[in-house]
Amino acid sequence: MSYQKIIVTEFGGPEVLQLVEEDSLPEPAANEIRVKVLAAGTGFTDTIVREGQYVDNKEKPPFIPGYDWFGIVDKAGSNVSRHKVGDYVADLSVIGGYTQYLTVDADQVIPAPEGLDPAEAVA
């Protein structure tokens, strides 16, 4: 199954954002979960990360922007017991949210209540 993500190709304005299609979903490692991202926040912090001015971001392009995201666990790694498929989770990741699917360490995310509106979760 393919999915899409946005990458920052170099530091700069909105013209450095590129839509990329991946042929297959990322697979979670033993301590990770795969999340179907339902909403990603967009705000001023994303702008300064994209421009290379955010001091807490040590990543160099190319990378996936997206300071915060909300989604549903799609697959869990073999060592994960804290989250299960179908759980809602969220993270303030600084980068990585502008994608349809992502993998993340299961201990990094927080559980979110079922029924929470995805757009409100990242507002």
Phi and psi restraints in degrees (range 20) as a CNS / XPLOR table:
assign (resid 1 and name C) (resid 2 and name N)
       (resid 2 and name CA) (resid 2 and name C) 1.0 -90.1 20.0 2
assign (resid 2 and name N) (resid 2 and name CA)
       (resid 2 and name C) (resid 3 and name N) 1.0 162.6 20.0 2
assign (resid 2 and name C) (resid 3 and name N)
       (resid 3 and name CA) (resid 3 and name C) 1.0 -151.5 20.0 2
assign (resid 3 and name N) (resid 3 and name CA)
       (resid 3 and name C) (resid 4 and name N) 1.0 166.5 20.0 2
assign (resid 3 and name C) (resid 4 and name N)
       (resid 4 and name CA) (resid 4 and name C) 1.0 -117.1 20.0 2
assign (resid 4 and name N) (resid 4 and name CA)
       (resid 4 and name C) (resid 5 and name N) 1.0 151.9 20.0 2
assign (resid 4 and name C) (resid 5 and name N)
       (resid 5 and name CA) (resid 5 and name C) 1.0 -147.0 20.0 2
assign (resid 5 and name N) (resid 5 and name CA)
       (resid 5 and name C) (resid 6 and name N) 1.0 161.3 20.0 2
assign (resid 5 and name C) (resid 6 and name N)
       (resid 6 and name CA) (resid 6 and name C) 1.0 -109.7 20.0 2
assign (resid 6 and name N) (resid 6 and name CA)
       (resid 6 and name C) (resid 7 and name N) 1.0 134.7 20.0 2
assign (resid 6 and name C) (resid 7 and name N)
       (resid 7 and name CA) (resid 7 and name C) 1.0 -120.6 20.0 2
assign (resid 7 and name N) (resid 7 and name CA)
       (resid 7 and name C) (resid 8 and name N) 1.0 153.0 20.0 2
assign (resid 7 and name C) (resid 8 and name N)
       (resid 8 and name CA) (resid 8 and name C) 1.0 -92.5 20.0 2
assign (resid 8 and name N) (resid 8 and name CA)
       (resid 8 and name C) (resid 9 and name N) 1.0 116.9 20.0 2
assign (resid 8 and name C) (resid 9 and name N)
       (resid 9 and name CA) (resid 9 and name C) 1.0 -81.8 20.0 2
assign (resid 9 and name N) (resid 9 and name CA)
       (resid 9 and name C) (resid 10 and name N) 1.0 -27.5 20.0 2
assign (resid 9 and name C) (resid 10 and name N)
       (resid 10 and name CA) (resid 10 and name C) 1.0 -162.7 20.0 2
assign (resid 10 and name N) (resid 10 and name CA)
       (resid 10 and name C) (resid 11 and name N) 1.0 162.2 20.0 2
assign (resid 10 and name C) (resid 11 and name N)
       (resid 11 and name CA) (resid 11 and name C) 1.0 -67.2 20.0 2
assign (resid 11 and name N) (resid 11 and name CA)
       (resid 11 and name C) (resid 12 and name N) 1.0 139.3 20.0 2
assign (resid 11 and name C) (resid 12 and name N)
       (resid 12 and name CA) (resid 12 and name C) 1.0 161.1 20.0 2
assign (resid 12 and name N) (resid 12 and name CA)
       (resid 12 and name C) (resid 13 and name N) 1.0 -157.4 20.0 2
assign (resid 12 and name C) (resid 13 and name N)
       (resid 13 and name CA) (resid 13 and name C) 1.0 -79.5 20.0 2
assign (resid 13 and name N) (resid 13 and name CA)
       (resid 13 and name C) (resid 14 and name N) 1.0 -170.2 20.0 2
assign (resid 13 and name C) (resid 14 and name N)
       (resid 14 and name CA) (resid 14 and name C) 1.0 -62.1 20.0 2
assign (resid 14 and name N) (resid 14 and name CA)
       (resid 14 and name C) (resid 15 and name N) 1.0 -18.8 20.0 2
assign (resid 14 and name C) (resid 15 and name N)
       (resid 15 and name CA) (resid 15 and name C) 1.0 -67.4 20.0 2
assign (resid 15 and name N) (resid 15 and name CA)
       (resid 15 and name C) (resid 16 and name N) 1.0 -13.6 20.0 2
assign (resid 15 and name C) (resid 16 and name N)
       (resid 16 and name CA) (resid 16 and name C) 1.0 -87.3 20.0 2
assign (resid 16 and name N) (resid 16 and name CA)
       (resid 16 and name C) (resid 17 and name N) 1.0 -2.1 20.0 2
assign (resid 16 and name C) (resid 17 and name N)
       (resid 17 and name CA) (resid 17 and name C) 1.0 -82.2 20.0 2
assign (resid 17 and name N) (resid 17 and name CA)
       (resid 17 and name C) (resid 18 and name N) 1.0 130.2 20.0 2
assign (resid 17 and name C) (resid 18 and name N)
       (resid 18 and name CA) (resid 18 and name C) 1.0 -130.7 20.0 2
assign (resid 18 and name N) (resid 18 and name CA)
       (resid 18 and name C) (resid 19 and name N) 1.0 131.6 20.0 2
assign (resid 18 and name C) (resid 19 and name N)
       (resid 19 and name CA) (resid 19 and name C) 1.0 -82.8 20.0 2
assign (resid 19 and name N) (resid 19 and name CA)
       (resid 19 and name C) (resid 20 and name N) 1.0 127.1 20.0 2
assign (resid 19 and name C) (resid 20 and name N)
       (resid 20 and name CA) (resid 20 and name C) 1.0 -122.9 20.0 2
assign (resid 20 and name N) (resid 20 and name CA)
       (resid 20 and name C) (resid 21 and name N) 1.0 137.6 20.0 2
assign (resid 20 and name C) (resid 21 and name N)
       (resid 21 and name CA) (resid 21 and name C) 1.0 -104.2 20.0 2
assign (resid 21 and name N) (resid 21 and name CA)
       (resid 21 and name C) (resid 22 and name N) 1.0 128.9 20.0 2
assign (resid 21 and name C) (resid 22 and name N)
       (resid 22 and name CA) (resid 22 and name C) 1.0 -103.8 20.0 2
assign (resid 22 and name N) (resid 22 and name CA)
       (resid 22 and name C) (resid 23 and name N) 1.0 142.5 20.0 2
assign (resid 22 and name C) (resid 23 and name N)
       (resid 23 and name CA) (resid 23 and name C) 1.0 -73.8 20.0 2
assign (resid 23 and name N) (resid 23 and name CA)
       (resid 23 and name C) (resid 24 and name N) 1.0 -28.6 20.0 2
assign (resid 23 and name C) (resid 24 and name N)
       (resid 24 and name CA) (resid 24 and name C) 1.0 -141.6 20.0 2
assign (resid 24 and name N) (resid 24 and name CA)
       (resid 24 and name C) (resid 25 and name N) 1.0 154.3 20.0 2
assign (resid 24 and name C) (resid 25 and name N)
       (resid 25 and name CA) (resid 25 and name C) 1.0 -69.0 20.0 2
assign (resid 25 and name N) (resid 25 and name CA)
       (resid 25 and name C) (resid 26 and name N) 1.0 147.8 20.0 2
assign (resid 25 and name C) (resid 26 and name N)
       (resid 26 and name CA) (resid 26 and name C) 1.0 -68.5 20.0 2
assign (resid 26 and name N) (resid 26 and name CA)
       (resid 26 and name C) (resid 27 and name N) 1.0 143.1 20.0 2
assign (resid 26 and name C) (resid 27 and name N)
       (resid 27 and name CA) (resid 27 and name C) 1.0 -99.9 20.0 2
assign (resid 27 and name N) (resid 27 and name CA)
       (resid 27 and name C) (resid 28 and name N) 1.0 132.0 20.0 2
assign (resid 27 and name C) (resid 28 and name N)
       (resid 28 and name CA) (resid 28 and name C) 1.0 -72.7 20.0 2
assign (resid 28 and name N) (resid 28 and name CA)
       (resid 28 and name C) (resid 29 and name N) 1.0 141.6 20.0 2
assign (resid 28 and name C) (resid 29 and name N)
       (resid 29 and name CA) (resid 29 and name C) 1.0 -72.6 20.0 2
assign (resid 29 and name N) (resid 29 and name CA)
       (resid 29 and name C) (resid 30 and name N) 1.0 177.5 20.0 2
assign (resid 29 and name C) (resid 30 and name N)
       (resid 30 and name CA) (resid 30 and name C) 1.0 -55.5 20.0 2
assign (resid 30 and name N) (resid 30 and name CA)
       (resid 30 and name C) (resid 31 and name N) 1.0 -35.9 20.0 2
assign (resid 30 and name C) (resid 31 and name N)
       (resid 31 and name CA) (resid 31 and name C) 1.0 -103.3 20.0 2
assign (resid 31 and name N) (resid 31 and name CA)
       (resid 31 and name C) (resid 32 and name N) 1.0 15.5 20.0 2
assign (resid 31 and name C) (resid 32 and name N)
       (resid 32 and name CA) (resid 32 and name C) 1.0 -114.2 20.0 2
assign (resid 32 and name N) (resid 32 and name CA)
       (resid 32 and name C) (resid 33 and name N) 1.0 165.4 20.0 2
assign (resid 32 and name C) (resid 33 and name N)
       (resid 33 and name CA) (resid 33 and name C) 1.0 -122.7 20.0 2
assign (resid 33 and name N) (resid 33 and name CA)
       (resid 33 and name C) (resid 34 and name N) 1.0 152.1 20.0 2
assign (resid 33 and name C) (resid 34 and name N)
       (resid 34 and name CA) (resid 34 and name C) 1.0 -101.0 20.0 2
assign (resid 34 and name N) (resid 34 and name CA)
       (resid 34 and name C) (resid 35 and name N) 1.0 134.7 20.0 2
assign (resid 34 and name C) (resid 35 and name N)
       (resid 35 and name CA) (resid 35 and name C) 1.0 -121.1 20.0 2
assign (resid 35 and name N) (resid 35 and name CA)
       (resid 35 and name C) (resid 36 and name N) 1.0 133.4 20.0 2
assign (resid 35 and name C) (resid 36 and name N)
       (resid 36 and name CA) (resid 36 and name C) 1.0 -86.7 20.0 2
assign (resid 36 and name N) (resid 36 and name CA)
       (resid 36 and name C) (resid 37 and name N) 1.0 113.1 20.0 2
assign (resid 36 and name C) (resid 37 and name N)
       (resid 37 and name CA) (resid 37 and name C) 1.0 -74.9 20.0 2
assign (resid 37 and name N) (resid 37 and name CA)
       (resid 37 and name C) (resid 38 and name N) 1.0 124.0 20.0 2
assign (resid 37 and name C) (resid 38 and name N)
       (resid 38 and name CA) (resid 38 and name C) 1.0 -95.8 20.0 2
assign (resid 38 and name N) (resid 38 and name CA)
       (resid 38 and name C) (resid 39 and name N) 1.0 -27.4 20.0 2
assign (resid 38 and name C) (resid 39 and name N)
       (resid 39 and name CA) (resid 39 and name C) 1.0 -158.8 20.0 2
assign (resid 39 and name N) (resid 39 and name CA)
       (resid 39 and name C) (resid 40 and name N) 1.0 144.0 20.0 2
assign (resid 39 and name C) (resid 40 and name N)
       (resid 40 and name CA) (resid 40 and name C) 1.0 -127.6 20.0 2
assign (resid 40 and name N) (resid 40 and name CA)
       (resid 40 and name C) (resid 41 and name N) 1.0 137.3 20.0 2
assign (resid 40 and name C) (resid 41 and name N)
       (resid 41 and name CA) (resid 41 and name C) 1.0 -71.7 20.0 2
assign (resid 41 and name N) (resid 41 and name CA)
       (resid 41 and name C) (resid 42 and name N) 1.0 151.2 20.0 2
assign (resid 41 and name C) (resid 42 and name N)
       (resid 42 and name CA) (resid 42 and name C) 1.0 -131.2 20.0 2
assign (resid 42 and name N) (resid 42 and name CA)
       (resid 42 and name C) (resid 43 and name N) 1.0 129.3 20.0 2
assign (resid 42 and name C) (resid 43 and name N)
       (resid 43 and name CA) (resid 43 and name C) 1.0 -164.8 20.0 2
assign (resid 43 and name N) (resid 43 and name CA)
       (resid 43 and name C) (resid 44 and name N) 1.0 -172.4 20.0 2
assign (resid 43 and name C) (resid 44 and name N)
       (resid 44 and name CA) (resid 44 and name C) 1.0 -58.9 20.0 2
assign (resid 44 and name N) (resid 44 and name CA)
       (resid 44 and name C) (resid 45 and name N) 1.0 -38.2 20.0 2
assign (resid 44 and name C) (resid 45 and name N)
       (resid 45 and name CA) (resid 45 and name C) 1.0 -60.2 20.0 2
assign (resid 45 and name N) (resid 45 and name CA)
       (resid 45 and name C) (resid 46 and name N) 1.0 -39.9 20.0 2
assign (resid 45 and name C) (resid 46 and name N)
       (resid 46 and name CA) (resid 46 and name C) 1.0 -60.6 20.0 2
assign (resid 46 and name N) (resid 46 and name CA)
       (resid 46 and name C) (resid 47 and name N) 1.0 -35.6 20.0 2
assign (resid 46 and name C) (resid 47 and name N)
       (resid 47 and name CA) (resid 47 and name C) 1.0 -65.3 20.0 2
assign (resid 47 and name N) (resid 47 and name CA)
       (resid 47 and name C) (resid 48 and name N) 1.0 -46.8 20.0 2
assign (resid 47 and name C) (resid 48 and name N)
       (resid 48 and name CA) (resid 48 and name C) 1.0 -73.9 20.0 2
assign (resid 48 and name N) (resid 48 and name CA)
       (resid 48 and name C) (resid 49 and name N) 1.0 -27.0 20.0 2
assign (resid 48 and name C) (resid 49 and name N)
       (resid 49 and name CA) (resid 49 and name C) 1.0 -64.2 20.0 2
assign (resid 49 and name N) (resid 49 and name CA)
       (resid 49 and name C) (resid 50 and name N) 1.0 -48.6 20.0 2
assign (resid 49 and name C) (resid 50 and name N)
       (resid 50 and name CA) (resid 50 and name C) 1.0 -59.0 20.0 2
assign (resid 50 and name N) (resid 50 and name CA)
       (resid 50 and name C) (resid 51 and name N) 1.0 -35.0 20.0 2
assign (resid 50 and name C) (resid 51 and name N)
       (resid 51 and name CA) (resid 51 and name C) 1.0 -81.8 20.0 2
assign (resid 51 and name N) (resid 51 and name CA)
       (resid 51 and name C) (resid 52 and name N) 1.0 -7.6 20.0 2
assign (resid 51 and name C) (resid 52 and name N)
       (resid 52 and name CA) (resid 52 and name C) 1.0 83.2 20.0 2
assign (resid 52 and name N) (resid 52 and name CA)
       (resid 52 and name C) (resid 53 and name N) 1.0 19.1 20.0 2
assign (resid 52 and name C) (resid 53 and name N)
       (resid 53 and name CA) (resid 53 and name C) 1.0 -106.0 20.0 2
assign (resid 53 and name N) (resid 53 and name CA)
       (resid 53 and name C) (resid 54 and name N) 1.0 1.1 20.0 2
assign (resid 53 and name C) (resid 54 and name N)
       (resid 54 and name CA) (resid 54 and name C) 1.0 -90.6 20.0 2
assign (resid 54 and name N) (resid 54 and name CA)
       (resid 54 and name C) (resid 55 and name N) 1.0 115.8 20.0 2
assign (resid 54 and name C) (resid 55 and name N)
       (resid 55 and name CA) (resid 55 and name C) 1.0 -66.7 20.0 2
assign (resid 55 and name N) (resid 55 and name CA)
       (resid 55 and name C) (resid 56 and name N) 1.0 -25.9 20.0 2
assign (resid 55 and name C) (resid 56 and name N)
       (resid 56 and name CA) (resid 56 and name C) 1.0 -83.2 20.0 2
assign (resid 56 and name N) (resid 56 and name CA)
       (resid 56 and name C) (resid 57 and name N) 1.0 -3.8 20.0 2
assign (resid 56 and name C) (resid 57 and name N)
       (resid 57 and name CA) (resid 57 and name C) 1.0 -101.1 20.0 2
assign (resid 57 and name N) (resid 57 and name CA)
       (resid 57 and name C) (resid 58 and name N) 1.0 113.6 20.0 2
assign (resid 57 and name C) (resid 58 and name N)
       (resid 58 and name CA) (resid 58 and name C) 1.0 -97.2 20.0 2
assign (resid 58 and name N) (resid 58 and name CA)
       (resid 58 and name C) (resid 59 and name N) 1.0 -4.5 20.0 2
assign (resid 58 and name C) (resid 59 and name N)
       (resid 59 and name CA) (resid 59 and name C) 1.0 -72.0 20.0 2
assign (resid 59 and name N) (resid 59 and name CA)
       (resid 59 and name C) (resid 60 and name N) 1.0 144.3 20.0 2
assign (resid 59 and name C) (resid 60 and name N)
       (resid 60 and name CA) (resid 60 and name C) 1.0 -108.4 20.0 2
assign (resid 60 and name N) (resid 60 and name CA)
       (resid 60 and name C) (resid 61 and name N) 1.0 150.1 20.0 2
assign (resid 60 and name C) (resid 61 and name N)
       (resid 61 and name CA) (resid 61 and name C) 1.0 -60.9 20.0 2
assign (resid 61 and name N) (resid 61 and name CA)
       (resid 61 and name C) (resid 62 and name N) 1.0 150.9 20.0 2
assign (resid 61 and name C) (resid 62 and name N)
       (resid 62 and name CA) (resid 62 and name C) 1.0 -83.0 20.0 2
assign (resid 62 and name N) (resid 62 and name CA)
       (resid 62 and name C) (resid 63 and name N) 1.0 144.5 20.0 2
assign (resid 62 and name C) (resid 63 and name N)
       (resid 63 and name CA) (resid 63 and name C) 1.0 -153.1 20.0 2
assign (resid 63 and name N) (resid 63 and name CA)
       (resid 63 and name C) (resid 64 and name N) 1.0 164.5 20.0 2
assign (resid 63 and name C) (resid 64 and name N)
       (resid 64 and name CA) (resid 64 and name C) 1.0 -92.1 20.0 2
assign (resid 64 and name N) (resid 64 and name CA)
       (resid 64 and name C) (resid 65 and name N) 1.0 119.5 20.0 2
assign (resid 64 and name C) (resid 65 and name N)
       (resid 65 and name CA) (resid 65 and name C) 1.0 -75.3 20.0 2
assign (resid 65 and name N) (resid 65 and name CA)
       (resid 65 and name C) (resid 66 and name N) 1.0 179.6 20.0 2
assign (resid 65 and name C) (resid 66 and name N)
       (resid 66 and name CA) (resid 66 and name C) 1.0 121.5 20.0 2
assign (resid 66 and name N) (resid 66 and name CA)
       (resid 66 and name C) (resid 67 and name N) 1.0 92.2 20.0 2
assign (resid 66 and name C) (resid 67 and name N)
       (resid 67 and name CA) (resid 67 and name C) 1.0 -64.7 20.0 2
assign (resid 67 and name N) (resid 67 and name CA)
       (resid 67 and name C) (resid 68 and name N) 1.0 -37.3 20.0 2
assign (resid 67 and name C) (resid 68 and name N)
       (resid 68 and name CA) (resid 68 and name C) 1.0 -142.1 20.0 2
assign (resid 68 and name N) (resid 68 and name CA)
       (resid 68 and name C) (resid 69 and name N) 1.0 154.0 20.0 2
assign (resid 68 and name C) (resid 69 and name N)
       (resid 69 and name CA) (resid 69 and name C) 1.0 -151.8 20.0 2
assign (resid 69 and name N) (resid 69 and name CA)
       (resid 69 and name C) (resid 70 and name N) 1.0 162.3 20.0 2
assign (resid 69 and name C) (resid 70 and name N)
       (resid 70 and name CA) (resid 70 and name C) 1.0 -137.7 20.0 2
assign (resid 70 and name N) (resid 70 and name CA)
       (resid 70 and name C) (resid 71 and name N) 1.0 136.0 20.0 2
assign (resid 70 and name C) (resid 71 and name N)
       (resid 71 and name CA) (resid 71 and name C) 1.0 -162.4 20.0 2
assign (resid 71 and name N) (resid 71 and name CA)
       (resid 71 and name C) (resid 72 and name N) 1.0 -168.0 20.0 2
assign (resid 71 and name C) (resid 72 and name N)
       (resid 72 and name CA) (resid 72 and name C) 1.0 -124.3 20.0 2
assign (resid 72 and name N) (resid 72 and name CA)
       (resid 72 and name C) (resid 73 and name N) 1.0 135.7 20.0 2
assign (resid 72 and name C) (resid 73 and name N)
       (resid 73 and name CA) (resid 73 and name C) 1.0 -65.1 20.0 2
assign (resid 73 and name N) (resid 73 and name CA)
       (resid 73 and name C) (resid 74 and name N) 1.0 125.6 20.0 2
assign (resid 73 and name C) (resid 74 and name N)
       (resid 74 and name CA) (resid 74 and name C) 1.0 -103.4 20.0 2
assign (resid 74 and name N) (resid 74 and name CA)
       (resid 74 and name C) (resid 75 and name N) 1.0 -29.2 20.0 2
assign (resid 74 and name C) (resid 75 and name N)
       (resid 75 and name CA) (resid 75 and name C) 1.0 -160.7 20.0 2
assign (resid 75 and name N) (resid 75 and name CA)
       (resid 75 and name C) (resid 76 and name N) 1.0 144.6 20.0 2
assign (resid 75 and name C) (resid 76 and name N)
       (resid 76 and name CA) (resid 76 and name C) 1.0 -118.6 20.0 2
assign (resid 76 and name N) (resid 76 and name CA)
       (resid 76 and name C) (resid 77 and name N) 1.0 142.1 20.0 2
assign (resid 76 and name C) (resid 77 and name N)
       (resid 77 and name CA) (resid 77 and name C) 1.0 -67.2 20.0 2
assign (resid 77 and name N) (resid 77 and name CA)
       (resid 77 and name C) (resid 78 and name N) 1.0 165.5 20.0 2
assign (resid 77 and name C) (resid 78 and name N)
       (resid 78 and name CA) (resid 78 and name C) 1.0 -63.9 20.0 2
assign (resid 78 and name N) (resid 78 and name CA)
       (resid 78 and name C) (resid 79 and name N) 1.0 -23.8 20.0 2
assign (resid 78 and name C) (resid 79 and name N)
       (resid 79 and name CA) (resid 79 and name C) 1.0 -99.2 20.0 2
assign (resid 79 and name N) (resid 79 and name CA)
       (resid 79 and name C) (resid 80 and name N) 1.0 5.1 20.0 2
assign (resid 79 and name C) (resid 80 and name N)
       (resid 80 and name CA) (resid 80 and name C) 1.0 -89.6 20.0 2
assign (resid 80 and name N) (resid 80 and name CA)
       (resid 80 and name C) (resid 81 and name N) 1.0 123.9 20.0 2
assign (resid 80 and name C) (resid 81 and name N)
       (resid 81 and name CA) (resid 81 and name C) 1.0 -121.7 20.0 2
assign (resid 81 and name N) (resid 81 and name CA)
       (resid 81 and name C) (resid 82 and name N) 1.0 -16.3 20.0 2
assign (resid 81 and name C) (resid 82 and name N)
       (resid 82 and name CA) (resid 82 and name C) 1.0 -72.3 20.0 2
assign (resid 82 and name N) (resid 82 and name CA)
       (resid 82 and name C) (resid 83 and name N) 1.0 -33.4 20.0 2
assign (resid 82 and name C) (resid 83 and name N)
       (resid 83 and name CA) (resid 83 and name C) 1.0 -125.3 20.0 2
assign (resid 83 and name N) (resid 83 and name CA)
       (resid 83 and name C) (resid 84 and name N) 1.0 148.2 20.0 2
assign (resid 83 and name C) (resid 84 and name N)
       (resid 84 and name CA) (resid 84 and name C) 1.0 -128.6 20.0 2
assign (resid 84 and name N) (resid 84 and name CA)
       (resid 84 and name C) (resid 85 and name N) 1.0 163.5 20.0 2
assign (resid 84 and name C) (resid 85 and name N)
       (resid 85 and name CA) (resid 85 and name C) 1.0 -54.6 20.0 2
assign (resid 85 and name N) (resid 85 and name CA)
       (resid 85 and name C) (resid 86 and name N) 1.0 131.4 20.0 2
assign (resid 85 and name C) (resid 86 and name N)
       (resid 86 and name CA) (resid 86 and name C) 1.0 99.5 20.0 2
assign (resid 86 and name N) (resid 86 and name CA)
       (resid 86 and name C) (resid 87 and name N) 1.0 -13.0 20.0 2
assign (resid 86 and name C) (resid 87 and name N)
       (resid 87 and name CA) (resid 87 and name C) 1.0 -72.4 20.0 2
assign (resid 87 and name N) (resid 87 and name CA)
       (resid 87 and name C) (resid 88 and name N) 1.0 143.7 20.0 2
assign (resid 87 and name C) (resid 88 and name N)
       (resid 88 and name CA) (resid 88 and name C) 1.0 -91.2 20.0 2
assign (resid 88 and name N) (resid 88 and name CA)
       (resid 88 and name C) (resid 89 and name N) 1.0 135.3 20.0 2
assign (resid 88 and name C) (resid 89 and name N)
       (resid 89 and name CA) (resid 89 and name C) 1.0 -140.1 20.0 2
assign (resid 89 and name N) (resid 89 and name CA)
       (resid 89 and name C) (resid 90 and name N) 1.0 163.1 20.0 2
assign (resid 89 and name C) (resid 90 and name N)
       (resid 90 and name CA) (resid 90 and name C) 1.0 -146.6 20.0 2
assign (resid 90 and name N) (resid 90 and name CA)
       (resid 90 and name C) (resid 91 and name N) 1.0 162.8 20.0 2
assign (resid 90 and name C) (resid 91 and name N)
       (resid 91 and name CA) (resid 91 and name C) 1.0 -157.3 20.0 2
assign (resid 91 and name N) (resid 91 and name CA)
       (resid 91 and name C) (resid 92 and name N) 1.0 147.5 20.0 2
assign (resid 91 and name C) (resid 92 and name N)
       (resid 92 and name CA) (resid 92 and name C) 1.0 -103.6 20.0 2
assign (resid 92 and name N) (resid 92 and name CA)
       (resid 92 and name C) (resid 93 and name N) 1.0 85.1 20.0 2
assign (resid 92 and name C) (resid 93 and name N)
       (resid 93 and name CA) (resid 93 and name C) 1.0 -90.0 20.0 2
assign (resid 93 and name N) (resid 93 and name CA)
       (resid 93 and name C) (resid 94 and name N) 1.0 -10.3 20.0 2
assign (resid 93 and name C) (resid 94 and name N)
       (resid 94 and name CA) (resid 94 and name C) 1.0 73.0 20.0 2
assign (resid 94 and name N) (resid 94 and name CA)
       (resid 94 and name C) (resid 95 and name N) 1.0 -48.9 20.0 2
assign (resid 94 and name C) (resid 95 and name N)
       (resid 95 and name CA) (resid 95 and name C) 1.0 -134.4 20.0 2
assign (resid 95 and name N) (resid 95 and name CA)
       (resid 95 and name C) (resid 96 and name N) 1.0 161.4 20.0 2
assign (resid 95 and name C) (resid 96 and name N)
       (resid 96 and name CA) (resid 96 and name C) 1.0 110.1 20.0 2
assign (resid 96 and name N) (resid 96 and name CA)
       (resid 96 and name C) (resid 97 and name N) 1.0 -6.1 20.0 2
assign (resid 96 and name C) (resid 97 and name N)
       (resid 97 and name CA) (resid 97 and name C) 1.0 -85.2 20.0 2
assign (resid 97 and name N) (resid 97 and name CA)
       (resid 97 and name C) (resid 98 and name N) 1.0 -16.6 20.0 2
assign (resid 97 and name C) (resid 98 and name N)
       (resid 98 and name CA) (resid 98 and name C) 1.0 -86.0 20.0 2
assign (resid 98 and name N) (resid 98 and name CA)
       (resid 98 and name C) (resid 99 and name N) 1.0 65.0 20.0 2
assign (resid 98 and name C) (resid 99 and name N)
       (resid 99 and name CA) (resid 99 and name C) 1.0 -152.0 20.0 2
assign (resid 99 and name N) (resid 99 and name CA)
       (resid 99 and name C) (resid 100 and name N) 1.0 157.6 20.0 2
assign (resid 99 and name C) (resid 100 and name N)
       (resid 100 and name CA) (resid 100 and name C) 1.0 -80.5 20.0 2
assign (resid 100 and name N) (resid 100 and name CA)
       (resid 100 and name C) (resid 101 and name N) 1.0 -29.5 20.0 2
assign (resid 100 and name C) (resid 101 and name N)
       (resid 101 and name CA) (resid 101 and name C) 1.0 -138.7 20.0 2
assign (resid 101 and name N) (resid 101 and name CA)
       (resid 101 and name C) (resid 102 and name N) 1.0 146.1 20.0 2
assign (resid 101 and name C) (resid 102 and name N)
       (resid 102 and name CA) (resid 102 and name C) 1.0 -147.7 20.0 2
assign (resid 102 and name N) (resid 102 and name CA)
       (resid 102 and name C) (resid 103 and name N) 1.0 161.7 20.0 2
assign (resid 102 and name C) (resid 103 and name N)
       (resid 103 and name CA) (resid 103 and name C) 1.0 -116.2 20.0 2
assign (resid 103 and name N) (resid 103 and name CA)
       (resid 103 and name C) (resid 104 and name N) 1.0 145.3 20.0 2
assign (resid 103 and name C) (resid 104 and name N)
       (resid 104 and name CA) (resid 104 and name C) 1.0 -153.2 20.0 2
assign (resid 104 and name N) (resid 104 and name CA)
       (resid 104 and name C) (resid 105 and name N) 1.0 150.0 20.0 2
assign (resid 104 and name C) (resid 105 and name N)
       (resid 105 and name CA) (resid 105 and name C) 1.0 -58.8 20.0 2
assign (resid 105 and name N) (resid 105 and name CA)
       (resid 105 and name C) (resid 106 and name N) 1.0 130.4 20.0 2
assign (resid 105 and name C) (resid 106 and name N)
       (resid 106 and name CA) (resid 106 and name C) 1.0 -60.6 20.0 2
assign (resid 106 and name N) (resid 106 and name CA)
       (resid 106 and name C) (resid 107 and name N) 1.0 -28.2 20.0 2
assign (resid 106 and name C) (resid 107 and name N)
       (resid 107 and name CA) (resid 107 and name C) 1.0 -79.7 20.0 2
assign (resid 107 and name N) (resid 107 and name CA)
       (resid 107 and name C) (resid 108 and name N) 1.0 -9.9 20.0 2
assign (resid 107 and name C) (resid 108 and name N)
       (resid 108 and name CA) (resid 108 and name C) 1.0 -83.2 20.0 2
assign (resid 108 and name N) (resid 108 and name CA)
       (resid 108 and name C) (resid 109 and name N) 1.0 -25.6 20.0 2
assign (resid 108 and name C) (resid 109 and name N)
       (resid 109 and name CA) (resid 109 and name C) 1.0 -92.8 20.0 2
assign (resid 109 and name N) (resid 109 and name CA)
       (resid 109 and name C) (resid 110 and name N) 1.0 161.7 20.0 2
assign (resid 109 and name C) (resid 110 and name N)
       (resid 110 and name CA) (resid 110 and name C) 1.0 -113.3 20.0 2
assign (resid 110 and name N) (resid 110 and name CA)
       (resid 110 and name C) (resid 111 and name N) 1.0 145.4 20.0 2
assign (resid 110 and name C) (resid 111 and name N)
       (resid 111 and name CA) (resid 111 and name C) 1.0 -69.3 20.0 2
assign (resid 111 and name N) (resid 111 and name CA)
       (resid 111 and name C) (resid 112 and name N) 1.0 146.8 20.0 2
assign (resid 111 and name C) (resid 112 and name N)
       (resid 112 and name CA) (resid 112 and name C) 1.0 -123.0 20.0 2
assign (resid 112 and name N) (resid 112 and name CA)
       (resid 112 and name C) (resid 113 and name N) 1.0 149.1 20.0 2
assign (resid 112 and name C) (resid 113 and name N)
       (resid 113 and name CA) (resid 113 and name C) 1.0 -69.6 20.0 2
assign (resid 113 and name N) (resid 113 and name CA)
       (resid 113 and name C) (resid 114 and name N) 1.0 141.6 20.0 2
assign (resid 113 and name C) (resid 114 and name N)
       (resid 114 and name CA) (resid 114 and name C) 1.0 -62.9 20.0 2
assign (resid 114 and name N) (resid 114 and name CA)
       (resid 114 and name C) (resid 115 and name N) 1.0 141.1 20.0 2
assign (resid 114 and name C) (resid 115 and name N)
       (resid 115 and name CA) (resid 115 and name C) 1.0 92.3 20.0 2
assign (resid 115 and name N) (resid 115 and name CA)
       (resid 115 and name C) (resid 116 and name N) 1.0 -8.5 20.0 2
assign (resid 115 and name C) (resid 116 and name N)
       (resid 116 and name CA) (resid 116 and name C) 1.0 -66.8 20.0 2
assign (resid 116 and name N) (resid 116 and name CA)
       (resid 116 and name C) (resid 117 and name N) 1.0 129.6 20.0 2
assign (resid 116 and name C) (resid 117 and name N)
       (resid 117 and name CA) (resid 117 and name C) 1.0 -66.6 20.0 2
assign (resid 117 and name N) (resid 117 and name CA)
       (resid 117 and name C) (resid 118 and name N) 1.0 123.4 20.0 2
assign (resid 117 and name C) (resid 118 and name N)
       (resid 118 and name CA) (resid 118 and name C) 1.0 -54.6 20.0 2
assign (resid 118 and name N) (resid 118 and name CA)
       (resid 118 and name C) (resid 119 and name N) 1.0 -43.1 20.0 2
assign (resid 118 and name C) (resid 119 and name N)
       (resid 119 and name CA) (resid 119 and name C) 1.0 -65.0 20.0 2
assign (resid 119 and name N) (resid 119 and name CA)
       (resid 119 and name C) (resid 120 and name N) 1.0 -37.3 20.0 2
assign (resid 119 and name C) (resid 120 and name N)
       (resid 120 and name CA) (resid 120 and name C) 1.0 -70.7 20.0 2
assign (resid 120 and name N) (resid 120 and name CA)
       (resid 120 and name C) (resid 121 and name N) 1.0 -31.0 20.0 2
assign (resid 120 and name C) (resid 121 and name N)
       (resid 121 and name CA) (resid 121 and name C) 1.0 -64.0 20.0 2
assign (resid 121 and name N) (resid 121 and name CA)
       (resid 121 and name C) (resid 122 and name N) 1.0 -29.9 20.0 2
assign (resid 121 and name C) (resid 122 and name N)
       (resid 122 and name CA) (resid 122 and name C) 1.0 -109.3 20.0 2
assign (resid 122 and name N) (resid 122 and name CA)
       (resid 122 and name C) (resid 123 and name N) 1.0 7.4 20.0 2
